[in-house]
Amino acid sequence: MADRRTILAVLGGLALAAGTATATLAQDVTLKLHQFLPAQANVPKLILDVWADNVEKDSGGRIKVERFPAMQLGGTPPELIDQAIDGIADVVWTVVGYTPGRFPSTEVFELPFMVSDARAASAAYWQMFERHMKETEFADVHILATWVHGPGMFHTNKPVEHPADLQGMKIRGGGRMVNELLDLAGATPVGMPVPAVSEALANGVIDGATIPWEVTPALKVPELVKNHTEFEGAALYNLTFVLAMNKERYESLPDDLKAVIDKNSGLEFSVFAGGTQADADGPARQIAVDLGNNIITVSAADAEEWRKVVEPVYAKWVEDMAARGIDGQALIDEARSLMDAYGK
């Protein structure tokens, strides 16, 4: 009888231990992070991996982030935001402008010659997201961070210094505002996600692309075209990004793991991301210098010629926003004020 009691006690203890272990394991979480660039590109390496590593560390290993670069979970870059909304991926990083007009308020940071500093713009973007976009345009997804890249510029198969130089050229644009800018300057805008740029340049489908310096090494751009046009002062254009999480997935987390996600989200991480991406411009630019490529720098004074050409983009955007019930000029004024106040 004693032996039987001993055996039952042991079995009961094992069952209790197993139940406790199961309960513990039930709180462990694996998040699938999906994005469109190769794993070795700057944003995955310098920003997304930092986020994922910090989440894993801060959770004591209870959260694991599986990283899926280069659309390994399927679909196309414009589908990423819906993958986060629908739960195909738990977390995505994407260009907001890949779905033109869907998140209109973000476009205020994509207007030509609007942004001079990626950190200031990323900080302003987060603040304006919380005030104007969180419960409206992004109501279906949990946004973790918002940021912009460093100065957007031209990379072309012939030199571009003046707007007239773009006449008849087919140029890849990364978003709606960029495409309007290109059209006004006399180019033919060609919309495509950034991973398609290399093949399009190599095959002559496009004559150039608008992208920041930092992504050019991953796309082999300095080897495919030899001319690069950058601007002093405010950038020709910028694109907006979001790091987004499936809303139900976030809300299903226990409070302590939500706190881990929250700690690695928001204003501070947005500024880190935008600043880190912009800081990667310098090393990428040096690759083009080392290859002996032709780098044209348009001075702030000479950029006035460009500003006059693309000025109608502002009026058209404000009119478009009004049709959506959004005060576009108020967003422009607020963005400028917040960027001017950054760091003061």
BALOBA-1460 file (C-alpha; in Angstrom, 3 decimals):
// residues 344
<rec num="1" residu="m" x="0.000" y="0.000" z="0.000"/>
<rec num="2" residu="a" x="2.827" y="2.372" z="0.933"/>
<rec num="3" residu="d" x="4.529" y="1.643" z="-2.329"/>
<rec num="4" residu="r" x="1.288" y="2.358" z="-4.141"/>
<rec num="5" residu="r" x="0.897" y="5.681" z="-2.288"/>
<rec num="6" residu="t" x="4.475" y="6.563" z="-3.100"/>
<rec num="7" residu="i" x="3.968" y="5.783" z="-6.763"/>
<rec num="8" residu="l" x="0.737" y="7.819" z="-6.872"/>
<rec num="9" residu="a" x="2.421" y="10.733" z="-5.147"/>
<rec num="10" residu="v" x="5.287" y="10.655" z="-7.586"/>
<rec num="11" residu="l" x="2.908" y="10.434" z="-10.520"/>
<rec num="12" residu="g" x="0.846" y="13.269" z="-9.076"/>
<rec num="13" residu="g" x="3.960" y="15.383" z="-8.668"/>
<rec num="14" residu="l" x="5.012" y="14.672" z="-12.207"/>
<rec num="15" residu="a" x="1.571" y="15.607" z="-13.501"/>
<rec num="16" residu="l" x="1.645" y="18.849" z="-11.516"/>
<rec num="17" residu="a" x="5.108" y="19.638" z="-12.824"/>
<rec num="18" residu="a" x="4.018" y="18.866" z="-16.351"/>
<rec num="19" residu="g" x="0.973" y="21.087" z="-15.937"/>
<rec num="20" residu="t" x="3.121" y="23.922" z="-14.602"/>
<rec num="21" residu="a" x="5.579" y="23.492" z="-17.466"/>
<rec num="22" residu="t" x="2.721" y="23.515" z="-19.950"/>
<rec num="23" residu="a" x="1.356" y="26.705" z="-18.403"/>
<rec num="24" residu="t" x="4.791" y="28.287" z="-18.608"/>
<rec num="25" residu="l" x="5.288" y="27.193" z="-22.185"/>
<rec num="26" residu="a" x="1.826" y="28.479" z="-23.064"/>
<rec num="27" residu="q" x="3.051" y="31.982" z="-22.290"/>
<rec num="28" residu="d" x="6.048" y="31.684" z="-24.606"/>
<rec num="29" residu="v" x="5.532" y="33.530" z="-27.884"/>
<rec num="30" residu="t" x="7.015" y="33.262" z="-31.362"/>
<rec num="31" residu="l" x="6.546" y="36.272" z="-33.610"/>
<rec num="32" residu="k" x="7.030" y="36.092" z="-37.371"/>
<rec num="33" residu="l" x="8.688" y="39.279" z="-38.675"/>
<rec num="34" residu="h" x="8.281" y="39.720" z="-42.437"/>
<rec num="35" residu="q" x="9.859" y="42.334" z="-44.713"/>
<rec num="36" residu="f" x="10.982" y="42.850" z="-48.297"/>
<rec num="37" residu="l" x="14.772" y="43.391" z="-48.213"/>
<rec num="38" residu="p" x="17.577" y="40.815" z="-48.064"/>
<rec num="39" residu="a" x="18.712" y="40.009" z="-44.531"/>
<rec num="40" residu="q" x="22.108" y="41.682" z="-45.088"/>
<rec num="41" residu="a" x="20.620" y="45.044" z="-46.161"/>
<rec num="42" residu="n" x="20.987" y="47.977" z="-43.792"/>
<rec num="43" residu="v" x="17.454" y="48.197" z="-42.427"/>
<rec num="44" residu="p" x="17.174" y="44.508" z="-41.470"/>
<rec num="45" residu="k" x="20.734" y="44.407" z="-40.141"/>
<rec num="46" residu="l" x="20.887" y="47.744" z="-38.313"/>
<rec num="47" residu="i" x="17.268" y="48.319" z="-37.264"/>
<rec num="48" residu="l" x="14.956" y="45.303" z="-37.451"/>
<rec num="49" residu="d" x="17.474" y="42.862" z="-35.973"/>
<rec num="50" residu="v" x="18.164" y="45.337" z="-33.170"/>
<rec num="51" residu="w" x="14.445" y="45.512" z="-32.415"/>
<rec num="52" residu="a" x="14.046" y="41.737" z="-32.531"/>
<rec num="53" residu="d" x="17.166" y="41.059" z="-30.431"/>
<rec num="54" residu="n" x="16.071" y="43.574" z="-27.797"/>
<rec num="55" residu="v" x="12.573" y="42.097" z="-27.602"/>
<rec num="56" residu="e" x="14.027" y="38.620" z="-27.129"/>
<rec num="57" residu="k" x="16.474" y="39.827" z="-24.485"/>
<rec num="58" residu="d" x="14.001" y="41.979" z="-22.567"/>
<rec num="59" residu="s" x="11.487" y="39.134" z="-22.477"/>
<rec num="60" residu="g" x="14.048" y="36.790" z="-20.933"/>
<rec num="61" residu="g" x="13.726" y="34.553" z="-23.969"/>
<rec num="62" residu="r" x="9.946" y="34.188" z="-23.643"/>
<rec num="63" residu="i" x="9.475" y="35.980" z="-26.963"/>
<rec num="64" residu="k" x="11.267" y="34.609" z="-30.014"/>
<rec num="65" residu="v" x="11.274" y="36.649" z="-33.201"/>
<rec num="66" residu="e" x="11.598" y="34.594" z="-36.381"/>
<rec num="67" residu="r" x="12.887" y="36.795" z="-39.191"/>
<rec num="68" residu="f" x="11.684" y="36.308" z="-42.747"/>
<rec num="69" residu="p" x="13.510" y="38.631" z="-45.198"/>
<rec num="70" residu="a" x="12.918" y="39.158" z="-48.900"/>
<rec num="71" residu="m" x="9.201" y="38.206" z="-48.782"/>
<rec num="72" residu="q" x="9.965" y="34.624" z="-47.719"/>
<rec num="73" residu="l" x="6.428" y="34.195" z="-46.345"/>
<rec num="74" residu="g" x="5.049" y="34.922" z="-49.803"/>
<rec num="75" residu="g" x="3.151" y="37.793" z="-51.339"/>
<rec num="76" residu="t" x="4.485" y="41.105" z="-52.618"/>
<rec num="77" residu="p" x="5.747" y="44.183" z="-50.723"/>
<rec num="78" residu="p" x="2.465" y="46.116" z="-51.217"/>
<rec num="79" residu="e" x="0.674" y="43.241" z="-49.451"/>
<rec num="80" residu="l" x="2.745" y="43.464" z="-46.262"/>
<rec num="81" residu="i" x="0.444" y="45.810" z="-44.352"/>
<rec num="82" residu="d" x="-2.509" y="43.495" z="-44.991"/>
<rec num="83" residu="q" x="-0.400" y="40.521" z="-43.915"/>
<rec num="84" residu="a" x="-0.016" y="42.242" z="-40.542"/>
<rec num="85" residu="i" x="-3.729" y="43.087" z="-40.370"/>
<rec num="86" residu="d" x="-4.793" y="39.565" z="-41.372"/>
<rec num="87" residu="g" x="-2.233" y="37.749" z="-39.192"/>
<rec num="88" residu="i" x="-0.280" y="36.112" z="-42.005"/>
<rec num="89" residu="a" x="2.722" y="37.725" z="-40.325"/>
<rec num="90" residu="d" x="2.821" y="38.945" z="-36.734"/>
<rec num="91" residu="v" x="5.068" y="41.930" z="-37.451"/>
<rec num="92" residu="v" x="5.925" y="43.619" z="-40.750"/>
<rec num="93" residu="w" x="8.157" y="46.450" z="-41.865"/>
<rec num="94" residu="t" x="6.960" y="48.217" z="-44.990"/>
<rec num="95" residu="v" x="6.869" y="51.387" z="-47.057"/>
<rec num="96" residu="v" x="3.537" y="53.076" z="-46.393"/>
<rec num="97" residu="g" x="3.403" y="54.413" z="-49.953"/>
<rec num="98" residu="y" x="3.318" y="50.907" z="-51.423"/>
<rec num="99" residu="t" x="-0.455" y="51.241" z="-50.977"/>
<rec num="100" residu="p" x="-0.977" y="54.725" z="-52.495"/>
<rec num="101" residu="g" x="-3.591" y="56.922" z="-50.861"/>
<rec num="102" residu="r" x="-4.520" y="54.372" z="-48.190"/>
<rec num="103" residu="f" x="-2.760" y="56.211" z="-45.349"/>
<rec num="104" residu="p" x="-2.963" y="59.767" z="-46.687"/>
<rec num="105" residu="s" x="-1.817" y="61.701" z="-43.621"/>
<rec num="106" residu="t" x="1.613" y="60.037" z="-43.731"/>
<rec num="107" residu="e" x="2.228" y="61.667" z="-47.115"/>
<rec num="108" residu="v" x="2.920" y="65.013" z="-45.445"/>
<rec num="109" residu="f" x="6.468" y="63.732" z="-44.831"/>
<rec num="110" residu="e" x="6.816" y="62.613" z="-48.467"/>
<rec num="111" residu="l" x="6.218" y="66.043" z="-49.988"/>
<rec num="112" residu="p" x="9.211" y="67.364" z="-51.966"/>
<rec num="113" residu="f" x="11.765" y="69.416" z="-50.040"/>
<rec num="114" residu="m" x="9.806" y="68.891" z="-46.807"/>
<rec num="115" residu="v" x="12.362" y="67.022" z="-44.678"/>
<rec num="116" residu="s" x="15.881" y="68.129" z="-43.755"/>
<rec num="117" residu="d" x="16.605" y="65.728" z="-40.892"/>
<rec num="118" residu="a" x="15.410" y="62.108" z="-40.628"/>
<rec num="119" residu="r" x="15.476" y="62.095" z="-36.827"/>
<rec num="120" residu="a" x="13.384" y="65.251" z="-36.573"/>
<rec num="121" residu="a" x="10.929" y="63.974" z="-39.175"/>
<rec num="122" residu="s" x="10.654" y="60.539" z="-37.551"/>
<rec num="123" residu="a" x="9.912" y="62.161" z="-34.182"/>
<rec num="124" residu="a" x="7.286" y="64.421" z="-35.755"/>
<rec num="125" residu="y" x="5.800" y="61.476" z="-37.660"/>
<rec num="126" residu="w" x="5.316" y="59.483" z="-34.417"/>
<rec num="127" residu="q" x="3.727" y="62.430" z="-32.618"/>
<rec num="128" residu="m" x="1.370" y="63.085" z="-35.506"/>
<rec num="129" residu="f" x="0.590" y="59.367" z="-35.818"/>
<rec num="130" residu="e" x="-0.572" y="59.344" z="-32.201"/>
<rec num="131" residu="r" x="-2.654" y="62.508" z="-32.655"/>
<rec num="132" residu="h" x="-4.173" y="61.980" z="-36.081"/>
<rec num="133" residu="m" x="-3.649" y="58.473" z="-37.473"/>
<rec num="134" residu="k" x="-3.700" y="55.871" z="-34.682"/>
<rec num="135" residu="e" x="-7.465" y="55.647" z="-34.306"/>
<rec num="136" residu="t" x="-8.309" y="56.403" z="-37.928"/>
<rec num="137" residu="e" x="-6.024" y="55.375" z="-40.781"/>
<rec num="138" residu="f" x="-4.170" y="52.727" z="-38.744"/>
<rec num="139" residu="a" x="-7.077" y="51.532" z="-36.579"/>
<rec num="140" residu="d" x="-6.811" y="47.947" z="-37.884"/>
<rec num="141" residu="v" x="-3.174" y="47.372" z="-36.920"/>
<rec num="142" residu="h" x="-0.907" y="47.978" z="-33.916"/>
<rec num="143" residu="i" x="1.858" y="50.371" z="-34.990"/>
<rec num="144" residu="l" x="5.189" y="49.899" z="-33.222"/>
<rec num="145" residu="a" x="7.253" y="52.622" z="-34.919"/>
<rec num="146" residu="t" x="7.102" y="55.247" z="-37.660"/>
<rec num="147" residu="w" x="10.069" y="56.752" z="-39.480"/>
<rec num="148" residu="v" x="11.502" y="58.197" z="-42.679"/>
<rec num="149" residu="h" x="14.751" y="57.457" z="-44.492"/>
<rec num="150" residu="g" x="17.577" y="59.886" z="-45.248"/>
<rec num="151" residu="p" x="17.485" y="62.179" z="-48.285"/>
<rec num="152" residu="g" x="15.892" y="60.701" z="-51.375"/>
<rec num="153" residu="m" x="17.826" y="61.345" z="-54.591"/>
<rec num="154" residu="f" x="18.388" y="60.301" z="-58.204"/>
<rec num="155" residu="h" x="20.536" y="57.423" z="-59.456"/>
<rec num="156" residu="t" x="20.554" y="57.527" z="-63.252"/>
<rec num="157" residu="n" x="22.212" y="56.274" z="-66.424"/>
<rec num="158" residu="k" x="22.935" y="59.857" z="-67.553"/>
<rec num="159" residu="p" x="23.745" y="62.977" z="-65.513"/>
<rec num="160" residu="v" x="20.815" y="64.848" z="-63.960"/>
<rec num="161" residu="e" x="21.442" y="68.336" z="-62.630"/>
<rec num="162" residu="h" x="18.421" y="70.344" z="-63.779"/>
<rec num="163" residu="p" x="14.753" y="69.323" z="-64.057"/>
<rec num="164" residu="a" x="15.021" y="69.512" z="-67.846"/>
<rec num="165" residu="d" x="17.599" y="66.693" z="-67.738"/>
<rec num="166" residu="l" x="14.810" y="64.298" z="-66.728"/>
<rec num="167" residu="q" x="12.812" y="64.880" z="-69.919"/>
<rec num="168" residu="g" x="11.848" y="61.540" z="-71.454"/>
<rec num="169" residu="m" x="13.592" y="59.434" z="-68.796"/>
<rec num="170" residu="k" x="11.819" y="56.506" z="-67.141"/>
<rec num="171" residu="i" x="12.465" y="56.824" z="-63.403"/>
<rec num="172" residu="r" x="11.376" y="54.511" z="-60.625"/>
<rec num="173" residu="g" x="9.369" y="56.337" z="-57.975"/>
<rec num="174" residu="g" x="8.746" y="54.847" z="-54.550"/>
<rec num="175" residu="g" x="5.438" y="56.533" z="-53.757"/>
<rec num="176" residu="r" x="2.594" y="58.745" z="-54.945"/>
<rec num="177" residu="m" x="4.273" y="62.050" z="-54.089"/>
<rec num="178" residu="v" x="7.526" y="61.048" z="-55.784"/>
<rec num="179" residu="n" x="5.685" y="60.019" z="-58.926"/>
<rec num="180" residu="e" x="3.907" y="63.396" z="-59.094"/>
<rec num="181" residu="l" x="7.257" y="65.126" z="-58.670"/>
<rec num="182" residu="l" x="8.745" y="63.090" z="-61.522"/>
<rec num="183" residu="d" x="5.790" y="63.805" z="-63.787"/>
<rec num="184" residu="l" x="6.073" y="67.562" z="-63.211"/>
<rec num="185" residu="a" x="9.786" y="67.423" z="-64.029"/>
<rec num="186" residu="g" x="9.077" y="65.735" z="-67.367"/>
<rec num="187" residu="a" x="10.102" y="62.183" z="-66.501"/>
<rec num="188" residu="t" x="7.936" y="59.096" z="-66.883"/>
<rec num="189" residu="p" x="7.358" y="57.737" z="-63.354"/>
<rec num="190" residu="v" x="7.500" y="53.965" z="-63.027"/>
<rec num="191" residu="g" x="6.078" y="52.593" z="-59.791"/>
<rec num="192" residu="m" x="7.767" y="49.518" z="-58.379"/>
<rec num="193" residu="p" x="8.857" y="48.187" z="-54.981"/>
<rec num="194" residu="v" x="12.530" y="48.675" z="-54.247"/>
<rec num="195" residu="p" x="13.531" y="44.971" z="-54.649"/>
<rec num="196" residu="a" x="12.632" y="45.220" z="-58.361"/>
<rec num="197" residu="v" x="15.008" y="48.122" z="-59.024"/>
<rec num="198" residu="s" x="18.156" y="46.087" z="-59.759"/>
<rec num="199" residu="e" x="16.629" y="43.973" z="-62.509"/>
<rec num="200" residu="a" x="14.780" y="46.949" z="-63.997"/>
<rec num="201" residu="l" x="18.030" y="48.950" z="-64.229"/>
<rec num="202" residu="a" x="20.005" y="46.009" z="-65.582"/>
<rec num="203" residu="n" x="17.429" y="45.327" z="-68.306"/>
<rec num="204" residu="g" x="16.920" y="48.966" z="-69.273"/>
<rec num="205" residu="v" x="13.292" y="48.966" z="-68.153"/>
<rec num="206" residu="i" x="14.061" y="52.176" z="-66.281"/>
<rec num="207" residu="d" x="16.726" y="54.848" z="-66.778"/>
<rec num="208" residu="g" x="17.118" y="55.553" z="-63.093"/>
<rec num="209" residu="a" x="15.608" y="55.341" z="-59.647"/>
<rec num="210" residu="t" x="14.768" y="57.554" z="-56.702"/>
<rec num="211" residu="i" x="16.104" y="55.940" z="-53.532"/>
<rec num="212" residu="p" x="18.315" y="57.069" z="-50.644"/>
<rec num="213" residu="w" x="22.015" y="56.198" z="-50.584"/>
<rec num="214" residu="e" x="21.717" y="53.584" z="-47.841"/>
<rec num="215" residu="v" x="19.887" y="50.948" z="-49.864"/>
<rec num="216" residu="t" x="22.047" y="51.284" z="-53.000"/>
<rec num="217" residu="p" x="24.689" y="48.662" z="-52.039"/>
<rec num="218" residu="a" x="22.063" y="45.950" z="-51.441"/>
<rec num="219" residu="l" x="20.612" y="46.687" z="-54.895"/>
<rec num="220" residu="k" x="24.017" y="46.986" z="-56.646"/>
<rec num="221" residu="v" x="22.932" y="50.412" z="-57.917"/>
<rec num="222" residu="p" x="26.439" y="51.978" z="-58.030"/>
<rec num="223" residu="e" x="27.457" y="49.153" z="-60.364"/>
<rec num="224" residu="l" x="24.389" y="49.491" z="-62.590"/>
<rec num="225" residu="v" x="24.347" y="53.280" z="-63.061"/>
<rec num="226" residu="k" x="27.205" y="55.754" z="-62.721"/>
<rec num="227" residu="n" x="25.388" y="59.035" z="-62.022"/>
<rec num="228" residu="h" x="23.956" y="60.146" z="-58.702"/>
<rec num="229" residu="t" x="22.241" y="63.470" z="-57.921"/>
<rec num="230" residu="e" x="21.992" y="64.587" z="-54.307"/>
<rec num="231" residu="f" x="20.628" y="67.840" z="-52.850"/>
<rec num="232" residu="e" x="21.985" y="70.124" z="-50.163"/>
<rec num="233" residu="g" x="19.490" y="71.206" z="-47.507"/>
<rec num="234" residu="a" x="16.005" y="69.729" z="-47.583"/>
<rec num="235" residu="a" x="15.691" y="66.388" z="-49.364"/>
<rec num="236" residu="l" x="14.212" y="66.031" z="-52.824"/>
<rec num="237" residu="y" x="11.779" y="63.603" z="-51.178"/>
<rec num="238" residu="n" x="11.467" y="61.034" z="-48.374"/>
<rec num="239" residu="l" x="9.402" y="57.899" z="-47.899"/>
<rec num="240" residu="t" x="7.532" y="56.884" z="-44.760"/>
<rec num="241" residu="f" x="7.799" y="53.490" z="-43.072"/>
<rec num="242" residu="v" x="5.919" y="51.632" z="-40.359"/>
<rec num="243" residu="l" x="6.829" y="48.698" z="-38.161"/>
<rec num="244" residu="a" x="3.399" y="47.171" z="-37.633"/>
<rec num="245" residu="m" x="2.041" y="44.293" z="-35.537"/>
<rec num="246" residu="n" x="-1.137" y="42.291" z="-35.827"/>
<rec num="247" residu="k" x="-3.533" y="43.926" z="-33.392"/>
<rec num="248" residu="e" x="-5.081" y="40.721" z="-32.005"/>
<rec num="249" residu="r" x="-1.633" y="39.180" z="-31.568"/>
<rec num="250" residu="y" x="-0.485" y="42.151" z="-29.504"/>
<rec num="251" residu="e" x="-3.654" y="42.226" z="-27.417"/>
<rec num="252" residu="s" x="-3.418" y="38.484" z="-26.721"/>
<rec num="253" residu="l" x="-0.054" y="38.862" z="-24.985"/>
<rec num="254" residu="p" x="0.145" y="38.793" z="-21.181"/>
<rec num="255" residu="d" x="0.694" y="42.238" z="-19.691"/>
<rec num="256" residu="d" x="4.382" y="41.682" z="-18.951"/>
<rec num="257" residu="l" x="5.100" y="40.731" z="-22.574"/>
<rec num="258" residu="k" x="3.025" y="43.646" z="-23.849"/>
<rec num="259" residu="a" x="5.289" y="45.818" z="-21.705"/>
<rec num="260" residu="v" x="8.327" y="44.355" z="-23.484"/>
<rec num="261" residu="i" x="6.847" y="45.252" z="-26.882"/>
<rec num="262" residu="d" x="5.894" y="48.709" z="-25.620"/>
<rec num="263" residu="k" x="9.396" y="49.329" z="-24.265"/>
<rec num="264" residu="n" x="10.797" y="48.709" z="-27.744"/>
<rec num="265" residu="s" x="8.183" y="50.770" z="-29.577"/>
<rec num="266" residu="g" x="7.174" y="54.381" z="-29.913"/>
<rec num="267" residu="l" x="8.944" y="57.707" z="-30.189"/>
<rec num="268" residu="e" x="12.422" y="56.673" z="-29.079"/>
<rec num="269" residu="f" x="12.634" y="53.666" z="-31.375"/>
<rec num="270" residu="s" x="11.177" y="55.670" z="-34.287"/>
<rec num="271" residu="v" x="13.914" y="58.286" z="-33.926"/>
<rec num="272" residu="f" x="16.550" y="55.550" z="-33.611"/>
<rec num="273" residu="a" x="15.290" y="53.860" z="-36.774"/>
<rec num="274" residu="g" x="15.122" y="57.009" z="-38.886"/>
<rec num="275" residu="g" x="18.488" y="58.231" z="-37.650"/>
<rec num="276" residu="t" x="20.177" y="54.873" z="-38.137"/>
<rec num="277" residu="q" x="18.861" y="54.562" z="-41.671"/>
<rec num="278" residu="a" x="20.060" y="58.078" z="-42.506"/>
<rec num="279" residu="d" x="23.470" y="57.411" z="-40.902"/>
<rec num="280" residu="a" x="23.909" y="54.464" z="-43.276"/>
<rec num="281" residu="d" x="23.876" y="56.884" z="-46.239"/>
<rec num="282" residu="g" x="27.535" y="57.883" z="-45.742"/>
<rec num="283" residu="p" x="29.143" y="54.425" z="-46.042"/>
<rec num="284" residu="a" x="26.883" y="53.608" z="-48.989"/>
<rec num="285" residu="r" x="27.823" y="56.839" z="-50.745"/>
<rec num="286" residu="q" x="31.503" y="56.006" z="-50.299"/>
<rec num="287" residu="i" x="31.029" y="52.847" z="-52.369"/>
<rec num="288" residu="a" x="29.947" y="54.997" z="-55.338"/>
<rec num="289" residu="v" x="32.895" y="57.329" z="-54.721"/>
<rec num="290" residu="d" x="35.316" y="54.394" z="-54.683"/>
<rec num="291" residu="l" x="33.895" y="53.157" z="-57.976"/>
<rec num="292" residu="g" x="34.632" y="56.548" z="-59.542"/>
<rec num="293" residu="n" x="30.980" y="57.339" z="-60.163"/>
<rec num="294" residu="n" x="29.767" y="60.834" z="-61.047"/>
<rec num="295" residu="i" x="28.144" y="62.456" z="-57.999"/>
<rec num="296" residu="i" x="26.321" y="65.729" z="-58.656"/>
<rec num="297" residu="t" x="25.458" y="67.836" z="-55.606"/>
<rec num="298" residu="v" x="22.754" y="70.421" z="-56.244"/>
<rec num="299" residu="s" x="23.357" y="73.370" z="-53.922"/>
<rec num="300" residu="a" x="20.557" y="74.744" z="-51.772"/>
<rec num="301" residu="a" x="20.489" y="77.832" z="-54.011"/>
<rec num="302" residu="d" x="20.317" y="75.827" z="-57.232"/>
<rec num="303" residu="a" x="17.624" y="73.605" z="-55.729"/>
<rec num="304" residu="e" x="15.238" y="76.564" z="-56.044"/>
<rec num="305" residu="e" x="14.888" y="75.635" z="-59.712"/>
<rec num="306" residu="w" x="13.608" y="72.235" z="-58.622"/>
<rec num="307" residu="r" x="11.380" y="73.701" z="-55.908"/>
<rec num="308" residu="k" x="9.556" y="75.892" z="-58.420"/>
<rec num="309" residu="v" x="8.894" y="72.934" z="-60.701"/>
<rec num="310" residu="v" x="7.447" y="70.722" z="-57.977"/>
<rec num="311" residu="e" x="5.579" y="73.420" z="-56.013"/>
<rec num="312" residu="p" x="2.205" y="72.360" z="-57.526"/>
<rec num="313" residu="v" x="2.525" y="69.058" z="-55.639"/>
<rec num="314" residu="y" x="1.682" y="70.934" z="-52.428"/>
<rec num="315" residu="a" x="-1.484" y="72.597" z="-53.706"/>
<rec num="316" residu="k" x="-2.680" y="69.386" z="-55.326"/>
<rec num="317" residu="w" x="-2.037" y="67.423" z="-52.124"/>
<rec num="318" residu="v" x="-3.909" y="69.931" z="-49.938"/>
<rec num="319" residu="e" x="-6.836" y="69.781" z="-52.370"/>
<rec num="320" residu="d" x="-6.755" y="65.980" z="-52.353"/>
<rec num="321" residu="m" x="-6.722" y="65.921" z="-48.552"/>
<rec num="322" residu="a" x="-9.682" y="68.316" z="-48.406"/>
<rec num="323" residu="a" x="-11.682" y="65.892" z="-50.549"/>
<rec num="324" residu="r" x="-10.965" y="63.258" z="-47.871"/>
<rec num="325" residu="g" x="-12.038" y="65.552" z="-45.051"/>
<rec num="326" residu="i" x="-8.448" y="66.170" z="-43.918"/>
<rec num="327" residu="d" x="-6.895" y="69.605" z="-43.399"/>
<rec num="328" residu="g" x="-3.710" y="69.101" z="-45.385"/>
<rec num="329" residu="q" x="-2.285" y="72.572" z="-44.787"/>
<rec num="330" residu="a" x="-2.701" y="72.090" z="-41.035"/>
<rec num="331" residu="l" x="-0.728" y="68.834" z="-41.287"/>
<rec num="332" residu="i" x="2.027" y="70.601" z="-43.246"/>
<rec num="333" residu="d" x="2.202" y="73.395" z="-40.678"/>
<rec num="334" residu="e" x="2.221" y="70.942" z="-37.761"/>
<rec num="335" residu="a" x="4.912" y="68.762" z="-39.317"/>
<rec num="336" residu="r" x="7.147" y="71.755" z="-39.960"/>
<rec num="337" residu="s" x="6.630" y="73.072" z="-36.446"/>
<rec num="338" residu="l" x="7.438" y="69.723" z="-34.826"/>
<rec num="339" residu="m" x="10.537" y="69.213" z="-36.989"/>
<rec num="340" residu="d" x="11.765" y="72.734" z="-36.208"/>
<rec num="341" residu="a" x="11.261" y="72.108" z="-32.477"/>
<rec num="342" residu="y" x="13.151" y="68.796" z="-32.469"/>
<rec num="343" residu="g" x="16.179" y="68.841" z="-30.207"/>
<rec num="344" residu="k" x="15.484" y="72.343" z="-28.866"/>
